[in-house]
Amino acid sequence: MESVILNSKECRSFTSYHVHSTRSDGSDSMHSLAEAAPWHKVVEIGFSDHLVLAPPATGPVSWSIKPETLPEYVEEVLGVREDCPIPVRLGLEVDYFPGQADIVKGLLGPYPFDYLIGSVHFVDGFAVDESAEDWEKLTEKEVNEVSREYWRRIAAMARTGIFHLAGHLDLPKKFSFRPSQDLRQEIGAALDAIAGAGMTIELNTSGWGKPCRECYPSEPILAQAINRNIPIVVTADAHRKADLTQYYDRAFELLGRLH
């Protein structure tokens, strides 16, 4: 995956690999998103709708593709690829839960995915990015515990060897509920696991539009990733065609400073 292609000093073309359609929680169809891509100077697009094999503690998730509809999802992406003037990649954003690695491998193995995004949205049934009200109910100790366990699960996700891209690292900060304890050890261990697995991380620009007003992950974590030679791809986490390259200029300015 290439995060940016420079055609000249005056013209910059983009890729957009973290894109959600109406197949999961997006508001636009795949065809509509692909048609809008050239307007955003996107020269390659990848679809990565959600797959959440939620355990009982988490409960059903309405914004996930149902496993039985995976053949239809793959068929639709490949159909868009045939009609689209730019390359279209087949991806999926898969939630990591402990103990599911073999299940995920078995389910996704038959399909020709170009990449898989590994994400953590839940910690023992707690949805880290659902609402501020959920976080308000937690004690300071519980905020610390959820945040710490989030990073441990990121490390475990990387160690499965299933995923190519680590999705929106640092997600628990979305509503600005930040841990009061030092989590540098856990964050470092997660980045080491990502590096060891040969994964890429995304500079996910959507965080700049959330209450935290900060990209995923934060600038210090991005700097640590760069120090470990972890590849970084800029993504928009787009849920509608208007957002295929949201905040991209800001993202590339930040990466320019860090490098």
Secondary structure, DSSP 4 states (H G I P E B T S, - for coil): --SEEESSSS-EEEEE--B--TTTT-SS-HHHHHHHGGGGTEEEEEE--EE----TTT---TTS--GGGHHHHHHHHHHHHHH-SS-EEEEEEEE--TT-HHHHHHHHTTS--SEEEEE--EETTEETTS-HHHHHTS-HHHHHHHHHHHHHHHHHHHHTS--SEE-STTGGGGGS---SS--HHHHHHHHHHHHHTT-EEEEEGGGGGSTT-S-BS-HHHHHHHHHTT--EEEE--BSSGGGTTTTHHHHHHHHHHH-
